[in-house]
Amino acid sequence: AAAWCAAAATPAHAARAAPVIGLATERRAVLADVPVAACIASAVTETLVRRDGEGRFVARLAAEVPTLANGGLVVERSDAVPDGRLVATDRLRDDARWQDGSPITSEDVRFAFQDDRAAPVGSERRWMADHVDHVEVVDALHIRFVYRDGERWPLYPLAPHVLPAHGLAGASADQRAAYDHVPMHAGAFRVEAWVPGVGMKLVPFDGYVGGRPALARIDVRFFRDEGAVVAALRRGEVDVAPSPTAAAD
């Protein structure tokens, strides 16, 4: 989550039981397509592969990052595709679980890809999905991403991610909006409480693939605007202000 939460540091103050994240205005949904909301989304969701603080790919829900070296990535060439195309086979961890305890499978990856392909043009999800020609479910734990002809996209490991097909397949618009508001996902934390106009409480997910987080909880506070967040940072009431809340000036 830290990679999504570039923030100003607070002055030294008495230690708190939990870190406090300050958001300028209340977001409509945890999964809102805005940069500030990404800080919270990255704490409560998880994907197959992420980048660490140094930009390296790190496997999370996937057992490993598919590469040419380990055979998970190949370049297929044929008379019809002389320039070749990338084909990546992702293997899910067999202990990956949703926060409701259900196992995460390849069907969840395919469902998420179909959802991304239907996202609005210009959105980040649609942009990533448009690098892919199609996906193929191999079995419950293996899924193959076939990228577009001639594609040499260096961020290919980031395209696959997951959504709970068992909870969202056939969902109405209202049900999907409710899910985006407070998602049940596979991240290190889950939303335990959301008090409109006040804030949120995030608590650890015991079944997280990376192990139970060391933090007992994360508190999120809503402020009227960016200036109020910066003032709270200066007073030591907030520990993290997601970029771009606190600018250089």
VOPAGU-2260 file (C-alpha; in pm, 1 decimal, decimal comma):
REM VOPAGU-2260
SITE   aa  ch    i         X         Y         Z
SITE  ALA   A    0       0,0       0,0       0,0
SITE  ALA   A    1     289,5     236,3      67,1
SITE  ALA   A    2     366,1     269,3    -303,6
SITE  TRP   A    3      25,5     431,2    -356,1
SITE  CYS   A    4      51,7     658,8     -52,6
SITE  ALA   A    5     329,8     905,9    -122,9
SITE  ALA   A    6     281,0    1156,2     155,0
SITE  ALA   A    7     417,6    1441,7     356,6
SITE  ALA   A    8     576,3    1339,3     683,8
SITE  THR   A    9     433,7    1468,2    1008,0
SITE  PRO   A   10     641,6    1626,6    1285,1
SITE  ALA   A   11     732,9    1408,4    1582,1
SITE  HIS   A   12     430,6    1354,1    1806,5
SITE  ALA   A   13     317,2    1102,9    2063,6
SITE  ALA   A   14     276,6     754,7    1919,1
SITE  ARG   A   15     -75,3     643,4    1824,8
SITE  ALA   A   16    -223,4     296,6    1831,3
SITE  ALA   A   17    -289,8     313,3    1457,5
SITE  PRO   A   18    -167,7     529,7    1168,8
SITE  VAL   A   19    -415,1     789,8    1041,5
SITE  ILE   A   20    -466,6     861,0     671,8
SITE  GLY   A   21    -620,4    1196,0     582,8
SITE  LEU   A   22    -837,4    1228,9     271,1
SITE  ALA   A   23    -950,2    1559,7     124,7
SITE  THR   A   24   -1329,4    1514,9      98,4
SITE  GLU   A   25   -1512,4    1186,0     134,0
SITE  ARG   A   26   -1486,3     949,9    -162,4
SITE  ARG   A   27   -1798,1     787,5    -302,4
SITE  ALA   A   28   -1631,5     447,4    -312,5
SITE  VAL   A   29   -1313,9     268,5    -209,5
SITE  LEU   A   30   -1277,0     164,3    -574,0
SITE  ALA   A   31   -1334,0     514,0    -714,0
SITE  ASP   A   32   -1117,9     579,3   -1022,6
SITE  VAL   A   33    -923,2     869,1    -868,6
SITE  PRO   A   34    -559,3     876,4    -745,9
SITE  VAL   A   35    -635,1     963,9    -382,8
SITE  ALA   A   36    -876,7     671,1    -343,7
SITE  ALA   A   37    -605,0     435,1    -472,1
SITE  CYS   A   38    -427,7     455,9    -136,6
SITE  ILE   A   39    -722,3     293,6      40,7
SITE  ALA   A   40    -795,2      55,5    -246,9
SITE  SER   A   41    -438,3     -76,7    -239,2
SITE  ALA   A   42    -479,1    -166,2     128,8
SITE  VAL   A   43    -804,3    -360,6      87,9
SITE  THR   A   44    -748,2    -520,7    -253,2
SITE  GLU   A   45    -478,9    -745,4    -394,4
SITE  THR   A   46    -371,3    -847,2    -741,0
SITE  LEU   A   47    -161,2   -1121,2    -895,0
SITE  VAL   A   48     152,7    -909,8    -927,1
SITE  ARG   A   49     250,0    -570,8    -789,7
SITE  ARG   A   50     550,0    -343,0    -815,4
SITE  ASP   A   51     750,9    -275,7    -502,0
SITE  GLY   A   52     897,3      58,3    -396,8
SITE  GLU   A   53    1184,5      13,4    -642,9
SITE  GLY   A   54     960,2     -72,6    -936,1
SITE  ARG   A   55    1033,5    -446,0    -936,6
SITE  PHE   A   56     754,7    -695,1   -1002,3
SITE  VAL   A   57     654,8    -895,9    -694,9
SITE  ALA   A   58     414,3   -1191,2    -694,4
SITE  ARG   A   59     119,8   -1161,9    -455,6
SITE  LEU   A   60    -183,3   -1377,2    -546,6
SITE  ALA   A   61      30,8   -1536,9    -817,4
SITE  ALA   A   62     281,4   -1804,3    -720,1
SITE  GLU   A   63     547,5   -1627,4    -927,2
SITE  VAL   A   64     587,0   -1355,6   -1188,2
SITE  PRO   A   65     571,5   -1514,8   -1536,4
SITE  THR   A   66     899,9   -1446,5   -1717,2
SITE  LEU   A   67    1099,1   -1578,1   -2010,4
SITE  ALA   A   68    1350,3   -1721,9   -1763,6
SITE  ASN   A   69    1097,1   -1936,7   -1573,6
SITE  GLY   A   70     892,8   -2028,7   -1881,6
SITE  GLY   A   71     579,4   -1848,7   -1770,1
SITE  LEU   A   72     620,2   -1601,5   -2057,0
SITE  VAL   A   73     676,1   -1698,4   -2419,9
SITE  VAL   A   74     678,6   -1516,4   -2753,5
SITE  GLU   A   75     464,2   -1704,6   -3003,5
SITE  ARG   A   76     539,8   -1654,2   -3371,6
SITE  SER   A   77     361,5   -1786,4   -3677,9
SITE  ASP   A   78     309,0   -1700,4   -4044,0
SITE  ALA   A   79      -0,2   -1505,5   -3938,8
SITE  VAL   A   80     188,7   -1326,7   -3660,5
SITE  PRO   A   81     546,1   -1281,3   -3786,8
SITE  ASP   A   82     631,3   -1024,6   -3517,7
SITE  GLY   A   83     507,4   -1262,3   -3250,2
SITE  ARG   A   84     297,5   -1195,0   -2946,0
SITE  LEU   A   85     347,6   -1231,6   -2572,7
SITE  VAL   A   86     169,1   -1517,5   -2398,7
SITE  ALA   A   87     187,8   -1521,7   -2019,0
SITE  THR   A   88      58,2   -1806,9   -1805,5
SITE  ASP   A   89     -19,3   -1706,6   -1448,1
SITE  ARG   A   90     -40,5   -1962,1   -1168,2
SITE  LEU   A   91    -245,8   -1862,0    -865,5
SITE  ARG   A   92    -135,3   -1952,7    -516,2
SITE  ASP   A   93    -340,2   -2243,8    -388,3
SITE  ASP   A   94    -385,9   -2067,2     -52,9
SITE  ALA   A   95    -526,4   -1744,4    -202,0
SITE  ARG   A   96    -861,5   -1660,5     -42,8
SITE  TRP   A   97   -1122,3   -1389,0     -60,9
SITE  GLN   A   98   -1201,7   -1207,2     262,1
SITE  ASP   A   99   -1520,2   -1416,8     288,6
SITE  GLY   A  100   -1306,7   -1731,7     290,0
SITE  SER   A  101   -1386,8   -1848,5     -65,6
SITE  PRO   A  102   -1091,7   -1969,3    -277,5
SITE  ILE   A  103    -964,1   -1741,0    -553,8
SITE  THR   A  104    -963,8   -1917,4    -891,3
SITE  SER   A  105    -886,1   -1851,5   -1254,9
SITE  GLU   A  106   -1252,9   -1771,3   -1312,4
SITE  ASP   A  107   -1209,9   -1468,4   -1087,5
SITE  VAL   A  108    -921,1   -1352,2   -1307,6
SITE  ARG   A  109   -1122,3   -1399,5   -1626,3
SITE  PHE   A  110   -1421,5   -1220,7   -1473,1
SITE  ALA   A  111   -1200,6    -923,9   -1379,0
SITE  PHE   A  112   -1056,4    -906,5   -1730,7
SITE  GLN   A  113   -1403,9    -903,8   -1885,5
SITE  ASP   A  114   -1499,7    -628,9   -1642,0
SITE  ASP   A  115   -1191,9    -426,1   -1738,8
SITE  ARG   A  116   -1265,6    -470,0   -2108,7
SITE  ALA   A  117   -1611,4    -318,5   -2047,3
SITE  ALA   A  118   -1472,6     -22,1   -1848,3
SITE  PRO   A  119   -1500,6     330,4   -1996,2
SITE  VAL   A  120   -1252,4     420,5   -2268,3
SITE  GLY   A  121    -974,7     627,8   -2115,7
SITE  SER   A  122    -989,4     461,8   -1774,5
SITE  GLU   A  123    -677,0     289,6   -1645,2
SITE  ARG   A  124    -853,8     -47,4   -1629,3
SITE  ARG   A  125    -963,2     -26,6   -1992,1
SITE  TRP   A  126    -619,1      92,8   -2102,9
SITE  MET   A  127    -453,0    -210,9   -1943,9
SITE  ALA   A  128    -710,4    -457,4   -2077,6
SITE  ASP   A  129    -672,3    -322,1   -2429,8
SITE  HIS   A  130    -316,2    -456,9   -2442,7
SITE  VAL   A  131    -463,2    -808,4   -2424,8
SITE  ASP   A  132    -621,0    -999,3   -2713,3
SITE  HIS   A  133    -792,1   -1264,7   -2500,2
SITE  VAL   A  134    -754,4   -1486,2   -2194,6
SITE  GLU   A  135    -779,1   -1864,1   -2163,3
SITE  VAL   A  136    -863,1   -2051,6   -1843,4
SITE  VAL   A  137    -631,1   -2352,8   -1827,8
SITE  ASP   A  138    -758,1   -2493,4   -1498,4
SITE  ALA   A  139    -870,5   -2367,9   -1158,1
SITE  LEU   A  140    -528,5   -2219,6   -1076,5
SITE  HIS   A  141    -379,0   -2141,6   -1419,1
SITE  ILE   A  142    -485,6   -1874,1   -1667,1
SITE  ARG   A  143    -321,1   -1764,5   -1990,2
SITE  PHE   A  144    -308,2   -1403,4   -2111,3
SITE  VAL   A  145    -256,8   -1370,3   -2486,0
SITE  TYR   A  146    -144,2   -1018,0   -2568,5
SITE  ARG   A  147    -210,4    -839,0   -2894,7
SITE  ASP   A  148      -6,4    -919,8   -3204,0
SITE  GLY   A  149     335,1    -755,0   -3194,5
SITE  GLU   A  150     277,0    -637,3   -2835,3
SITE  ARG   A  151     592,2    -574,3   -2631,6
SITE  TRP   A  152     432,9    -411,9   -2327,4
SITE  PRO   A  153     684,2    -406,8   -2038,8
SITE  LEU   A  154     405,3    -388,7   -1778,2
SITE  TYR   A  155     243,1    -713,4   -1894,8
SITE  PRO   A  156     251,4    -875,6   -1543,4
SITE  LEU   A  157      17,2    -605,9   -1410,2
SITE  ALA   A  158    -274,8    -675,6   -1645,3
SITE  PRO   A  159    -418,9    -981,5   -1462,6
SITE  HIS   A  160    -610,7    -911,8   -1145,6
SITE  VAL   A  161    -918,9   -1046,1    -969,3
SITE  LEU   A  162   -1280,0    -972,1    -882,7
SITE  PRO   A  163   -1505,6   -1212,2    -689,0
SITE  ALA   A  164   -1710,0   -1375,4    -964,1
SITE  HIS   A  165   -1913,1   -1563,3    -702,0
SITE  GLY   A  166   -2039,9   -1232,3    -566,6
SITE  LEU   A  167   -2053,8   -1005,7    -871,9
SITE  ALA   A  168   -2158,8   -1223,0   -1166,1
SITE  GLY   A  169   -2506,1   -1106,5   -1260,2
SITE  ALA   A  170   -2500,6    -818,0   -1011,3
SITE  SER   A  171   -2729,8    -521,0   -1077,1
SITE  ALA   A  172   -2594,3    -168,8   -1115,3
SITE  ASP   A  173   -2694,5     -90,9    -756,0
SITE  GLN   A  174   -2528,9    -407,0    -626,5
SITE  ARG   A  175   -2208,1    -326,5    -814,9
SITE  ALA   A  176   -2209,3      29,7    -679,7
SITE  ALA   A  177   -2246,9    -108,9    -327,8
SITE  TYR   A  178   -1951,9    -340,6    -387,2
SITE  ASP   A  179   -1732,4     -59,2    -519,2
SITE  HIS   A  180   -1828,1     146,1    -212,7
SITE  VAL   A  181   -1706,7    -117,7      34,8
SITE  PRO   A  182   -1541,4    -404,8    -153,9
SITE  MET   A  183   -1490,7    -756,7     -23,9
SITE  HIS   A  184   -1154,3    -839,9    -176,7
SITE  ALA   A  185    -826,1   -1010,9     -88,0
SITE  GLY   A  186    -609,5    -730,4      47,3
SITE  ALA   A  187    -420,7    -707,9     374,6
SITE  PHE   A  188    -702,3    -502,4     529,6
SITE  ARG   A  189   -1079,3    -495,3     511,4
SITE  VAL   A  190   -1324,1    -213,3     579,5
SITE  GLU   A  191   -1480,3    -276,0     919,6
SITE  ALA   A  192   -1662,2      57,5     951,9
SITE  TRP   A  193   -1742,3     362,0     738,4
SITE  VAL   A  194   -1900,7     659,9     914,1
SITE  PRO   A  195   -2024,3     911,8     653,6
SITE  GLY   A  196   -1862,4    1251,3     694,7
SITE  VAL   A  197   -1618,5    1121,4     956,0
SITE  GLY   A  198   -1395,6     839,3     835,4
SITE  MET   A  199   -1324,8     468,3     802,2
SITE  LYS   A  200   -1167,9     192,0    1006,4
SITE  LEU   A  201    -959,9     -74,3     832,4
SITE  VAL   A  202    -871,4    -394,8    1017,8
SITE  PRO   A  203    -635,7    -681,6     920,9
SITE  PHE   A  204    -747,4    -973,8     706,6
SITE  ASP   A  205    -619,7   -1283,8     884,2
SITE  GLY   A  206    -619,7   -1493,1     565,3
SITE  TYR   A  207    -405,1   -1253,4     361,3
SITE  VAL   A  208    -153,5   -1435,5     138,7
SITE  GLY   A  209     130,5   -1220,4     270,1
SITE  GLY   A  210      53,8   -1304,0     631,4
SITE  ARG   A  211    -146,6   -1108,2     886,4
SITE  PRO   A  212     -43,1    -739,3     885,2
SITE  ALA   A  213     148,7    -614,9    1188,1
SITE  LEU   A  214     -73,1    -306,6    1221,8
SITE  ALA   A  215    -375,6    -357,9    1444,4
SITE  ARG   A  216    -578,5    -118,7    1226,8
SITE  ILE   A  217    -564,0     184,7     998,1
SITE  ASP   A  218    -783,5     487,2    1061,2
SITE  VAL   A  219    -899,6     707,7     773,6
SITE  ARG   A  220   -1032,3    1060,3     834,2
SITE  PHE   A  221   -1226,0    1275,1     589,2
SITE  PHE   A  222   -1151,9    1649,7     566,7
SITE  ARG   A  223   -1334,9    1927,5     383,6
SITE  ASP   A  224   -1044,4    2007,7     147,2
SITE  GLU   A  225    -671,0    1968,6      88,1
SITE  GLY   A  226    -585,7    2267,3     306,7
SITE  ALA   A  227    -756,6    2104,6     604,1
SITE  VAL   A  228    -554,1    1786,5     548,8
SITE  VAL   A  229    -227,1    1980,4     538,7
SITE  ALA   A  230    -322,9    2165,3     858,2
SITE  ALA   A  231    -394,8    1830,1    1025,0
SITE  LEU   A  232     -55,4    1701,9     911,0
SITE  ARG   A  233     112,4    2001,4    1073,1
SITE  ARG   A  234     -77,7    1946,0    1398,2
SITE  GLY   A  235      24,3    1580,5    1400,0
SITE  GLU   A  236    -332,9    1453,8    1373,1
SITE  VAL   A  237    -266,3    1277,7    1043,8
SITE  ASP   A  238      28,0    1054,3     948,9
SITE  VAL   A  239     -32,8    1002,9     577,8
SITE  ALA   A  240    -177,7    1233,9     313,0
SITE  PRO   A  241    -200,6    1051,2     -21,3
SITE  SER   A  242     -48,7    1226,1    -319,9
SITE  PRO   A  243    -138,2    1474,6    -463,1
SITE  THR   A  244    -295,6    1619,6    -145,9
SITE  ALA   A  245      25,4    1777,5     -14,0
SITE  ALA   A  246     205,4    1950,1    -300,7
SITE  ALA   A  247     560,4    2089,8    -291,0
SITE  ASP   A  248     442,3    2437,6    -195,1
